[in-house]
Amino acid sequence: MAGYLIYFNVVESRDVVNSPYNIRQDLMAERVTRGEILDANGEVLAQTVTAEDGTETRDYPYGEVFAHAVGYAEQGKSGLESTQNFNLLSSNAFFLEQIVNEFRGEKNMGDSVVTTLDANLQQAAYNALGDNKGAVVVMEPDTGKILAMVSKPSFNPGTVTADWEALNSDEDSALLNRATLGQYTPGSTFKLITTLEYMRENPDYSSYSYLCEGSISVDGTTIHCYDSEVHGQETLADSVANSCNASFSNIGLSLDRDSWKETAEDLLFNRDLPCDFSFRQSSFNLTDEDTTAETMMTAMGQGTTQVSPYHMALITSAIANGGRLMRPYMVSEITNYTGASVRRYMPEQYAELMTSQEAAQLTEYMTDVVNYGTGAALSGRSYTVAGKTGTAEVSVDKQTVHSWFVGFASVEDPEIVVSVVIEDADTTSITGVSVAGQIFDAFYS
């Protein structure tokens, strides 16, 4: 019993106190005014405004822009308002000040949560998505800091109570954080995982060669390249750069499915993700019982595989960081209301998802995507980019697609990772590449 009490206080006590079902939080709120949530540069993302009669109102200066990351504090809690509830309702004000306030029957000021979020990047990502449904995750690959997290459609966290009924009957699911809870067909972004598996099974992968004639037919199934484009003789690098469906279907048929699944699980498919928010596991379900058609579709990212934008950001971060995934985090520091530091959070490695050699080779292939392949719209800028595009068909209507982009800049010393998905995208006006380009531009300006 003594051992469990020690374990509980050291490991589990904060989670229990922070649970939305714990009535102790209501008691804390009676004595402490909820603290502020700030971006990395001190911009206020959430604050409590107290009226003359003592009525407290939670205010969100950026409205819908940070809705899913910062969350709301009424009708339950979400986002940082939920995960940081304990800190926001704790006060580390000067102890004499706390004593005086207790004596006067006045509330103490709660601590502030300083995030890793960047208001400029968040706004750029929000604007870039326009009126489209989708999500964006922006990270620092060498630290794990989350710089932006946007999900659309969004909502105003300051009017959640008034809008609650409408939000819960909303067919567009505005309350859903698509960044971590969205499950999408990955499209050609999954070709990075297929490529990694091929490299692992074939040490001579650099000698791969395939003649693309615009389509491939095996066992009665025909897979076409985008617009039936004929890519000609291709290496593995060319296959990635051109996002050649025929070549990747050919590659998929050569792979050992058990080994392929192991590689996918090395990259956290079918596993819990390191994430402070609610998330859904990504799924890779290919088995020996699946057909040739299902194998070909899986290899090019069109099978039953499902993934979140957040998860693709983690995989891309590991590639950018030499194979090492840093533990993602969104809170850098807790301070008291005057700004004095209470607790700091530092970067830490989560896992090695691949070797440094594998990461370097994937980076080279992703650089080719931008230099001469499907991501060429990002070339010729003041910074360099490595990335992978994706166009995921999600219905029999070939025009209904999810547009993806995952990538990082600058390639020589990666500073920023971007993962984008746009649902049902009109690719004549918006793509994952165009959204990522606006975010990269905002970062480097």
N, C-alpha and C positions, 0 to 999 in steps of 0.2 A: 504493500500500500504506500509506504514511504517513497519507494522508487517510482511508482506511478505518479505521485503528487509532484515529485521533482520533474519528471518528464513532462507532465501536463503544463506546469508553470513555465518551463523552458521552451517547449516545442509547440504546444497546442493552445495555450491560454489566449493568445492574441486572436487566433482564428475564431475561438468560441465567443469571445467578447465582441468580435467584429461581425458575428452572424446577425443578419437582419431579424432573426427570430428571438434574439436575446433582449429582454426588456430592460436590461441594465443600460442599454444605449439611450432609452427614453429618459432614464434618471440622469444620465450624463448631460443630456440636452437641456435639462431643467437648470443645470448649474453652469453650463459653458455655452457661449455663443459660437456656433459653428465657424471654423476657420476658413481661410481662403485657399483656393487652388490657383497656382500661378504657372505660367509657362517658363521655359528655361531662362528667359530674359526679364522675368519679373512682371510680365503682362498678366493682369487679373483675368482668370477664366471663370471663376465662381467666387461669390462673396455673399456675406449676409448683411442686409441693410436693415437697420433698426429704426422704426418710426418713433415719434415722440411719446406715443402711448406704450412703447415697449414691444410692439408687434414686430416680429422678425420675418423678413422675406428673403428668400434665396434669389440672387440676381446673377444672370449669366450674360456678361457684356457682349459676347460674340454670338449669342443666339444659337442658331442651328449649326453653326460651323463646327463646334466641338461636341455636339450633342451625344454622340456615342462613346467618345473617349472620356469626357468629363462626366457624363451621365446626368441623372436627376436625383433629387433628394426627397421627393414626395411620391405617394403611391408605391411605397417600397423604395428601393434605391438601385441604381445601376452605375456602371463605369467606375471612375475614381471615387465618386460620391459613395459608392458601396465598398470598394476594396480598401479605401482609406478612411472609412467612417470612424474607426477608433482614434486615429491620429487627429482628425478634424474636430473631434469632441473631447480631446485631451488638451489640457492647458499646462504649458511649461513657462507661463509668465513668472516674473520675479516673485519669490515666495511671499515676501512682505505685501506685495500688491494683491496676491491671492487672499491673504489673511484679511486685509482691509475690505476687499470686495465681499468676502464671506460675512464679515461683521455687518456690512451695510445691506446685505441681502441682494447684492448685485452680481451679475454673471461675470465670470472670467472669460477672456478671449481665447478661443481655441487655437491650436497650432496651425501653421500654414503648410501646405503640401506643395513643394516646388517640383514641377515635372520636367521631363526631358523634352516635352513637346515644344515645337517652334511655331509661334502664331503665324509668321509669314509663310512658312511652308504649308501649314494646315490650310490657310486661306487660299494659297495657290492651288492646292489639290482640290479643295472644295469648288473653287471657281472653274478649274479645268474640267471637272466632271459635268458641269452645266446642269441641265435638267434630266440627265440620264441616271438610271439606276446603276449602282455598282459600288466599288470600294477601292481605296488606296491605302497602302501601308508604306511608310518611309522609315528607314532605319540607318544607324551607323553600324557597319559590319564589324568594326574592330572593338566596339564597346557593347553592342546590344541595345543602345539607347533607341527608343522609338521616338522619332522626330515628328511624325504625323500619322493620324489614323482617321480616315474619313469614310463614312458610309452614307449612301443616298438611296432612296429619299430619306430626309432627315426630319427633325421636329424641334420645336422650341422647348427646351427643358424648363424654362421659367413658367410655362403655362400648361404643364403636364396634367395637373389636376383638372383644369377646365376642359382640356382636350382629351381626357382619358378615354371616354367612351368612343369617341371618333377614332382615336389612335388604335384601339383594340379591335375595331371593326374595319380597319383600313386594309384593303386588299393588297396594297403595296408594301405592307409590313414595315412601316417607317421606324418602328421601335427596334427592329432586328439589326444588330450590328453585323452587317454583311462581311466585314473584314475578318472576323474570327468565327462567326457562326454560319456564314454563307458556304454552301457546298456547290461547287461548279465543276463541270467538265473542263479539264485543264487545256484542251486543245494542244497545240504544238509546243507549249511550254513544257509539257511532259516529255518531249523528245530529249530534254537534258538528262532525264533519268534513264531513258532507253539508251542514250549514248553512253552514259556511265557504265551501265550493265554490259554493253557490247565491249567497251574498253577492258572491263574486268575479265571477261571471258576470252578475249582475243588480244594477247600481248602485241600482236602485229597489226593492231587496228589501223595504223597509219597507212597500211597497204590496201585498205578496203577500197573497192571500186564497184560502181554500179552504173549501168546504162539506163537512164530514165527516158522513157518514151511517152511520158504524160500519164501513164496509168500502169497498174499491175493487176493481173488476173490469176488467182490460184483457187482451185477447188470450187469453181463456180462463183467466186466473189471477186468483184473488180473494184479497186480503189483508185480514184483519180487524184492527181495533183491539183492544186488550186487553179481553177480556170483551165484545167487539163494542160497546163504548161509543160512543154518538153524541156527538161533540164540537160539532157545529154549525158555524157560520161562524167561521173561525180566521184570524188573522194568522200570520206566521212566528213571532213570539214565543209565541203560543198553541200553535202546533204543537210547539215545543220543550218548553214547560211541561207540556203534556198528553201529550207523547211519542206523538203521533198517527201511527200506522203508515200510515193511508190518505193523510194529507197528505204524509208523507215519501216514500211510494211515488210519489205524483204529482210531487214535486220531483225525485226520482231520474230519472224518465223524461225530464225536461226538460234534464238536464245533459249537457255534452260529456264523453264518457268519457275522452278523452286529457287534458283539463284536470283532470278529477276525479282521475285518477291522479297528475298532477303535484302537486296540492294534498296528496294523501295522502303522496307522497314528500317534499314540503316538511316534513311532520310526521313524517318518519323511517320511514314504512312502506317495506318492501323495502330497507332500509338498515341498516348497523351502527349500534348505539346507543352513546352514550357511557356506558360501564359497565366497572367494574373486575372484575366477576364474569363468569362464563360466562353467556351470554344467547342467545336465539334471535331472529332477525329477525321482525318482524311482517310480514304479507303482505296486499297488496291486489292482486287479480288480475283485476278486471273489464276486459274487452276489447270491441271492436266486434263480436266474434263471439258474445258472450253474448246470451241471450234476454231478452225483456221481463221475464219472471218473475225471472231472476237479477238484473237491474238493480233491480227493486223491492225484492227481498230485501236486496241490498247497501245500498241507501239507508237502510234501517231497521236495519242491523247484523246481518242474519240470512243473509248470503250466505256465500261462501267466505273472507271476510276473517278473519284471525286476529291476535290481539294479546296481549301480556303485561300484567299489572297494572303492572309497572315502566314500560312504555312509556306506558300511559295516565296514569301519574303525571307523566311528562315533559311530555306534551301539556298536561295541566291546569296544571302549573307555569308553562309558557310563557304560557298564558292569564292566569293570576293575576299574572304579572310583566310585563304590557304587551307580550307577544309574544316576549320574550327568554327563551331557555332557558339557565339557568346550568348549567355542567358539574356533574353530580351527583358527590358524593364522600362517603366514609364515614370518612375518617381526617383529623383536624384537626391532629394534632401527634405527633411522635416525641420522646420524652424518654429520658434515661438512667434507671436504676432509682431514683435519688434524686429524680427529678422535674425535673431541669435540662433545658431545652429543647435539642433537637438540630436539629429541623426543623419548620417550620410550613407548613401548606397553606392557601392563601387562595382565596376565591371568584373564579371567572373565567367570563366569558360563553362559552357554547358556540356558539350560533347564534341568529339571529332567525327564528323559525318563522312569524311572521305580523306584520302591522303593529300598532302600538299601537291604531289605530282598530278594527281587526278584533277584537283582544283585548278592548277595552272593550265592543264590541257583544255578543260571546259571553258576557262576564261579566254583562251586563244580562239576556240570555236565561236564563242559568244561575241568576241571582237570582230570576227569575220562577218557575223550577222549584220553588224552595223557598217562595216567597211564596204561590203559589196552585196549584202543579202537583203532580207525582208525588213531589216531595221535601218536601211540606208538613210531614212529621213533624219536620223540623229547624227549623221556624220558631218564633218566639216564645221563643227562648232568650236567654241573656245575651250572646251573640255572633251575628253575622250569617253566613250561609252562602250560597254560590253552588255549584250542583252539577248533576249529571245522573245520573239513575237508568238502570238497564238490566236487562232480563229476557230472557236469551238462551235460546231453546228449543234443546235439543241432542239431541232424539230425537223419534220419532213420538208418544211419550207427552208430551202437552202439559203435564203436571204436573212433568216433569223439566226444570228450568231452572237456569241459572247466574244468580245475582243480583249485579248490579254497582252500585257507586256511585263516582263521581269528583267531587271538589269541593274547595273551600277556604274558610277563614275567617281573619280577618274580611274582609268584602268590600271595605271602604273602604281598608284597608291590609293586604293578605293576609299572614298569618303562617304558615299551615300548610296543606299540601295532603294529601289522603287519597285513595288509590285502593284499592278493595276488590273482590274477587270471591269468591263463595261457590259452590262446585260443588254441583250437585244439591240446591239449597236448598229446604227446607220453608219457604216464604215466609209461612206462618201463624205461625211462631215466630222466624224470623231473616231479615233482608234486608241488602243492602249498606248501606242507609240506617241501619238500627239499629246495625250495627257501627261505621259512621262516626260516628254520634252519640256512642257511648261513647268513642271516641278523642278527638273534639273536647271532650267534657266533661272528660276526663282532662287534656287540654292546658290548658284554661282554669281548671281547679281548682287 
